[in-house]
Amino acid sequence: MLNRRNLFAAAILIAGILPAGAQEKIPVVATFSILADLVKNVGGDRIELASLVGADGDAHVYQPSPNDAKKLIEAKLIFTNGLGFEGWMNRLVKSSGSKAAVIVASKGVKPLKMAAQQGHGHGDLDPHAWQSVANVKLYVANIRDALIAADPVGKDSYENNAAIYLAQLDELERDIKVAILKIPAERRRIITSHDAFGYFKAAYGIDFVAPQGVSTEADVSAKDVARIIRQIKLQKIPAVFMENVSDERLLKQIASESGARIGGELFSDALSAANGPASTYILMMRHNVKQLAAALTS
């Protein structure tokens, strides 16, 4: 049993660990690296953030682990993309028994429709809404509001963080539009390994053609490959781009047989590692636009 002296010593120790007025961090989970970066920018120092699918990870084919279930149990908030992107998430939440609030960050986004592709779980919705900066601004607002609801004391902090980040996104969007306008209109088309850039196309006017469907799980037939090669030659598509979450062998085959050049690597569904060129959402978008502009204007 602790005596009075021991209790006093324990109080001194705790005070040394937690400064007066220190706020215990809110445990938060995001499903994949891009979403985690958005949450980090809004949550700042008030949250303890964990991401299920990490850098360069493919959420389409992700297999949750027991450690993921533990993260959900410990979380107060769980942020998902929604739009069918994380086909495994509902099962994981249910099996974990987590009582955390689940927030769909893409709420309010006007989803793009697309033909359902055999082998993925998205249905007819394109889930890659973050490829439009305007959509990400909606993500940020949803993240801010959810954090305020869970942690009202941090309201000023979350609102200030969100305002600063939204201003950075405004600058990013202006820069993207300026860069795309410098690309000749007839050259604004490329080949990518899977159909993750529909929102980018709608927002900024680059035509992306993909031999795979919306998911990296979708199978590619020889007929699809032949069609893409014919299209490259007919439309004089200048470049083929790899993606950080896809097998590059297919695109190398297409480039070899069509004569299109390899334009570089794009980041679609995941950020790069911390020492890579796309370690944050803003850096990812700037990297992608720089790669596109370099390949399509030269």
ZAMARGU-4260 file (C-alpha; in steps of 0.2 Angstrom, whole numbers, plus 5000, padded with zeros to 4 digits):
<rodrens>
0) 5000/5000/5000 | 5006/5017/4996 | 5010/5029/5010 | 5008/5048/5010 | 5026/5050/5005
5) 5025/5038/4991 | 5010/5046/4984 | 5018/5063/4984 | 5033/5056/4975 | 5022/5048/4962
10) 5013/5064/4960 | 5030/5073/4957 | 5035/5060/4944 | 5019/5061/4934 | 5020/5080/4934
15) 5037/5078/4927 | 5031/5067/4913 | 5015/5077/4909 | 5018/5096/4911 | 5004/5106/4918
20) 4989/5109/4906 | 4996/5095/4894 | 4982/5087/4884 | 4981/5068/4882 | 4982/5065/4863
25) 4967/5058/4854 | 4970/5041/4846 | 4965/5042/4828 | 4967/5029/4814 | 4967/5033/4795
30) 4965/5019/4783 | 4979/5023/4770 | 4994/5035/4769 | 4986/5049/4759 | 4972/5051/4770
35) 4983/5049/4785 | 4993/5065/4779 | 4977/5075/4778 | 4972/5070/4795 | 4989/5074/4802
40) 4989/5091/4795 | 4972/5095/4803 | 4975/5086/4819 | 4992/5092/4823 | 5000/5089/4840
45) 4983/5085/4848 | 4981/5067/4840 | 4991/5051/4840 | 4989/5045/4822 | 4991/5027/4815
50) 4989/5022/4797 | 4983/5005/4792 | 4990/5004/4774 | 5007/5013/4774 | 5018/5021/4761
55) 5019/5013/4744 | 5005/5001/4750 | 4991/4996/4739 | 4974/4997/4748 | 4965/4988/4734
60) 4974/4971/4739 | 4978/4975/4757 | 4976/4961/4770 | 4972/4967/4788 | 4983/4960/4802
65) 4978/4957/4820 | 4988/4973/4824 | 4976/4983/4814 | 4962/4977/4824 | 4971/4982/4840
70) 4973/5000/4832 | 4955/5001/4829 | 4951/4995/4847 | 4962/5009/4854 | 4956/5022/4843
75) 4943/5036/4846 | 4941/5040/4828 | 4943/5030/4812 | 4944/5040/4796 | 4940/5030/4780
80) 4940/5036/4762 | 4923/5028/4758 | 4916/5026/4740 | 4920/5008/4741 | 4939/5011/4742
85) 4943/5000/4757 | 4933/4984/4753 | 4940/4976/4769 | 4936/4990/4781 | 4918/4985/4787
90) 4924/4968/4791 | 4939/4974/4800 | 4929/4986/4811 | 4916/4973/4815 | 4928/4959/4819
95) 4938/4970/4830 | 4924/4976/4841 | 4930/4994/4840 | 4918/5007/4847 | 4927/5021/4838
100) 4917/5033/4827 | 4920/5029/4809 | 4921/5045/4798 | 4919/5044/4779 | 4931/5058/4774
105) 4924/5059/4756 | 4907/5064/4762 | 4900/5078/4750 | 4911/5073/4736 | 4901/5071/4719
110) 4907/5053/4714 | 4912/5049/4697 | 4903/5034/4689 | 4912/5021/4679 | 4909/5004/4672
115) 4910/4990/4685 | 4926/4980/4683 | 4927/4962/4687 | 4939/4958/4702 | 4937/4974/4713
120) 4924/4979/4725 | 4920/4997/4721 | 4904/4994/4711 | 4901/5008/4699 | 4910/5022/4709
125) 4927/5029/4707 | 4934/5030/4724 | 4950/5040/4720 | 4942/5057/4724 | 4958/5064/4732
130) 4966/5066/4714 | 4956/5082/4713 | 4962/5096/4725 | 4944/5103/4726 | 4938/5086/4733
135) 4952/5086/4746 | 4946/5102/4753 | 4930/5093/4757 | 4940/5079/4765 | 4949/5092/4776
140) 4932/5100/4781 | 4925/5083/4786 | 4941/5079/4796 | 4941/5096/4805 | 4923/5094/4810
145) 4925/5076/4816 | 4940/5081/4827 | 4931/5095/4834 | 4916/5084/4839 | 4927/5071/4847
150) 4938/5084/4856 | 4929/5101/4858 | 4943/5108/4868 | 4954/5108/4853 | 4942/5117/4842
155) 4953/5132/4839 | 4968/5122/4836 | 4959/5111/4823 | 4951/5126/4814 | 4968/5135/4813
160) 4977/5120/4807 | 4963/5117/4794 | 4963/5135/4788 | 4982/5135/4786 | 4981/5119/4776
165) 4967/5124/4765 | 4977/5140/4760 | 4991/5128/4755 | 4979/5118/4745 | 4973/5134/4736
170) 4990/5138/4731 | 4993/5120/4725 | 4978/5120/4714 | 4982/5136/4706 | 5000/5129/4702
175) 4993/5113/4695 | 4981/5123/4683 | 4995/5134/4677 | 5007/5119/4674 | 4993/5110/4664
180) 4989/5125/4653 | 5008/5125/4647 | 5005/5107/4640 | 4999/5108/4622 | 4981/5102/4622
185) 4984/5089/4609 | 4998/5081/4620 | 4987/5080/4636 | 4985/5061/4636 | 4995/5047/4644
190) 4994/5028/4648 | 4994/5023/4666 | 4994/5006/4674 | 4977/5007/4683 | 4962/5019/4682
195) 4965/5030/4697 | 4966/5047/4689 | 4948/5050/4684 | 4945/5065/4696 | 4962/5072/4690
200) 4956/5071/4672 | 4939/5079/4676 | 4947/5093/4686 | 4963/5097/4675 | 4960/5090/4658
205) 4973/5077/4656 | 4967/5061/4648 | 4972/5045/4657 | 4970/5028/4648 | 4973/5012/4658
210) 4974/4994/4653 | 4968/4989/4671 | 4951/4995/4678 | 4949/5006/4693 | 4957/4993/4704
215) 4974/4985/4704 | 4965/4969/4707 | 4957/4969/4690 | 4964/4957/4677 | 4971/4963/4660
220) 4967/4953/4645 | 4978/4952/4629 | 4964/4960/4620 | 4965/4975/4632 | 4983/4977/4629
225) 4981/4976/4610 | 4968/4989/4611 | 4979/5001/4621 | 4993/4999/4609 | 4982/5003/4594
230) 4976/5018/4603 | 4993/5024/4607 | 4998/5023/4589 | 4982/5030/4582 | 4981/5045/4595
235) 5000/5047/4595 | 5000/5046/4614 | 5017/5052/4619 | 5021/5044/4636 | 5017/5029/4647
240) 5018/5031/4666 | 5022/5019/4680 | 5013/5019/4697 | 5021/5016/4714 | 5007/5003/4718
245) 5007/4993/4702 | 5018/4980/4693 | 5028/4990/4680 | 5030/4975/4668 | 5014/4977/4659
250) 5017/4995/4655 | 5035/4991/4650 | 5028/4979/4637 | 5015/4992/4631 | 5029/5005/4629
255) 5040/4993/4620 | 5027/4987/4607 | 5019/5004/4604 | 5034/5015/4604 | 5028/5027/4618
260) 5042/5032/4630 | 5042/5029/4649 | 5037/5045/4656 | 5041/5042/4674 | 5032/5036/4690
265) 5016/5043/4696 | 5009/5041/4714 | 4991/5036/4714 | 4984/5027/4729 | 4999/5029/4741
270) 5012/5041/4747 | 5031/5038/4745 | 5042/5034/4760 | 5048/5049/4770 | 5064/5050/4760
275) 5054/5049/4743 | 5048/5062/4732 | 5029/5061/4737 | 5030/5059/4756 | 5015/5071/4758
280) 4999/5074/4748 | 5005/5091/4742 | 5022/5084/4737 | 5013/5070/4729 | 5002/5081/4718
285) 5017/5092/4714 | 5028/5077/4709 | 5014/5070/4698 | 5011/5086/4689 | 5030/5089/4687
290) 5032/5072/4679 | 5017/5075/4667 | 5023/5092/4662 | 5041/5085/4658 | 5035/5071/4648
295) 5022/5080/4638 | 5030/5096/4634 | 5047/5089/4628
</rodrens>
